[in-house]
Amino acid sequence: MSEKVVAIYCFLDDYFIEVGKNQGSVKPQTTPKVSDSIVLTTAIISARFFGGNQASAMLYMADKQGIVMLEKSAFNRRLHRLATTLSALFYYLADFFKALNLSGEYLIDSFPVAVCDNIRIGRSRLVKGEEYRGKIASKRRFFFGFRVQLITTRDKQPVQFFILPGSYVDVTALQMMHLTLPAGSEVYGDSGYTDYEQEDLYAESEEVNLRIQRKSNSQRPDQAWEAAYKKQLRQRIEQAFSQITMRFPKKIHAVTEAGFLIKIVLFLIAYTLETNL
């Protein structure tokens, strides 16, 4: 574990050197007692090793790595100021994955992240409103929270994410998001993303082909080999979801909606680094 923590820190430190201090949480002319690299390392290992418990990760860094750690409130303020940097870091890695993805094949799907049990919806302080009530079709049950749209390479490396309230179904999310993929890419998704207009639009304007699984009554039916190939690829992104969510605690603890979303991004980055460092 110690070697993995050091590897994450070295990567983040090199990242801040490369992009410059303009993406940090402190003014360029100041030298903080705890660097942004350490703050992000602590946050990422909290998602990777401690189920998102940042207090446990801070204690580990102080006891095992000899880091003079910030107070909890100061740490949270620094982490919130680094929210934009977290997204930039994700897409920094995504650019490498897209460059290495010679097949040009990508997978899109979504997974739910509940903020509370259904029985506690009325008492939820984190988010409120019917737009957060979504349905998990495969389990035939409802949840209250967010739905994460994720695009990965065929090797399960994340390259894009989009977080929406739980009531937004896959096809609506597809219409709202913009796929930032190289020309010639092929994106495989299940039948929930069926939108012929979007398929034609991406093919004509972006040269990105949406290869969506077809229903039996589809206007654009698949041949048998196409249906089998799409089904096989779907298993890959489902495996990625399993690896991401296995790190989740029973309930993701957060005081604010922004803090909850930051933790989701931390779990995505932790998975990305875990499978590639």
N, C-alpha and C positions, 0 to 999 in steps of 0.2 A: 504493500500500500504506500509506503514512504517513497519508493521509487516512482510510482505513478503520480504522486502529488508533486514531486520535484519536476517530473516531465511536463506536467500541466503548467507549473509556474514558469519554467524556462520558455515554453511556447508562448505564454501570455506576455512575458517580459520582452521577448523578441518581437512580438506583435506590436506592442506599444512603441518600441524603438523604430519599427518600420513605418508605422502610420503617423508617428509624432505625438506630441502631448496634447494636440488640439482635441483629441477624443477622450481625454481623461476627465476626472471629476474635480480636479483642482486647477487653479490658475497656473499657466506655464512657468511663471517666475517664482512660484513657491515650491518648497520641497517638503512633502508631507512625511510625518513619522511612519506611516504605513502606506506603502505604494499602492497604486491601483492594481498592479499585478497581483499583489497579495490579497487584496480585497476580492478580486474576481476568482482567484484560486480557491479561496475559502468558500465562496458562494457556490462554485462549481463542484467542489468535493462534498459540499453539504448535500447536493442533489445526487451525486454518484455513490457516496458511501453512507450517508446518514439520513436518507429518506427525506431530504429537504430541511432537516433540522439545522439551522445555521448556528445556533448556540453550541451544539455539539461539535460542529466543524471548527468554530472559533476556539473551543477548548482544546481540540486536537492540535491545532496549529500552535497554540501557546505551549502546551505540554510536550508534544512530540517533535515539533519543528523549531522551538525556541523563538517564536515570533512574539514581539510585544504587540498584542492585539488591541484594537479599539474597543471602547465600550459598546454594548449592544446597540444603543440608540444611534451612536455616531456611525457604527458600521452600516446600519439600515439606511441612514441618510446618504452615505457614500454610495451604497449599492443602488439606491434609487436614482442618484445622479448619473450612474453608469448604465442606466437602462438603454439609452440609445447606443452606447458602445457595445452592449450585449448583442443587439440586433446586427450592428456592423460586423462584429466578430463572426456571427453565424454566416453572414453572406460573404465574408472574406474566405471562410472555409468552403462555402458553396461554390465559389468561383473555381477553386482548385478541383473540386469533384466534377464540375461540369466539363472542365478542360480534359480531365482524365477519362471521362465517360465516352469512349470512342464509339460505342454502340449507338449512342443517341437515343436510347430508350429510357423513359422515366415512368414512374408510377405515382398516381394520386389517389388519396383516400383520406378519411377523417376518423378521428376518435374522440369520444366525449371525456370531459374532465368536470366532475361534479364539485360544486362548492360546499354541498351539504347533503345529508340524507333527505329523501323525499318528505319524510314526516316532519322535518324541520324547516321546510320551505317558508312557511309563514313567519318564522322568527329570524330568517337570514338577514344579516346586516351588511354583508359584503356586496351583494347585488339584489335587486328587486325587480319584479315585472315578469309578465308572461313570456317575453321574448327570450328569457333564459331557460324556459322549460322545453326541453327537447326530447326526442324519442330515440331509443336504441332499437332499431328494427329487428336486428338479429336476436335480441333477448326479449323482445316484446315488452319493454318496460320504459318508463320515462325517467329522466334525470333533470337536475337543475344546475345549470352552470354554463360552460363554454364548449364549443366544438372546434377542434384544431384540425385545419386542413393542412396536410403535409405532402410535399412532393419529394420523392427520393429517386436516386439512380436505380438501376436494376440490381446493383450491389448493396442496396439499402442505405446509401449515404444521403442524408437530408440536404436538399438544395433550396427549398422555399417552404415557408409556413404562413398561415393566415388564420388568425383566431377571431371567431365570431360568437355571439350568443348562441346558446344551444338550439333555439328554434329554427335557425337558418339551416335548411337542408343543403345537400351537396350541390345540386344544380344551381341554387341561388348563390352559393358561395363562389361557384365557377364564374357566374355572371358578374360578380362583384370584384373578384381578384384579377390580376393581370399576370399571366404566366411569363416570367422572364427567363426564357430558355433559348438556346442557340437555334438558328434556322436549321430545318431538317430534323428536328427532334420529333419523337413519337411518344405521346403521353397515354398511358393505359390506365383506365379507371373502370369502376363497376357501372351498372346500368343507372345508378342514381345520378350520374353526371350527364345523362342524355339530354342534349340540346343541339339539334341539327344546325341551328343558326350560328351558335358559337363555334361548332366544328368547321363550318364553311368559312367563317370570319377569320379564325386562326390560320386555316390552311392558305387563304388568299393573302392576308396582310402580314402574317408573321412566319409563314412557312413552317408552322408547327401543326402536326397532325394529331388530332385527338382520336385515340383508338379505344372507344368505349364499348364495354360489353353490351350485347344486344339482348333485348327481351324477345320472347317467341313471336310477338306481334309487331316487331320493329319494322319501320319503313326501309331500313338499311340492314337487312339480316346478315349475320356472319356465316361464313362457310364453317364446316365442322372443325377444320384444323385451326382456323382463327379463334373460334370459341375456346378450344382446348388450350391454345397458347396464352390467351388472355387470362384464363382461369389459373394457369400455372404461375404467371407473373404476379397475380393478385396475392398469392401465398407469401411472396417475398415481403411486400409492404406490411402484411399482417404480422409477419415475424418481427419486423422492425417495431411495430406498435407494441408487441408483447415485450420486447426488450426495453422499450422506453418506459412503459407503465409498470413494469416489475419493480422499478425503483420508487414508485409512488408510495407514500404512506397511506394508511386507511383514509385519512383526511388531510388534505394539504392545508396547513395552517397559514393564514395571512390576516392582517388587520384591515388592509385596503384592497380594492380591486386591482390597483396598479401593482401592489406587492404580490398578489396572486398570479397575475400575468407574468411578472418577472420570474417567479418560480417555475412556471410552465416552460419559459424560454431556457432557464437554467437546466431543466431536465433534458431538453432537446440538445443543448450544447454538451452536456455531460455524456449523453449517448453518443454524440458525434465524435467526441474525443476518445471515449472508451473504445470505440471500434476502429480508430485510426491512429492512436498513439501507442 
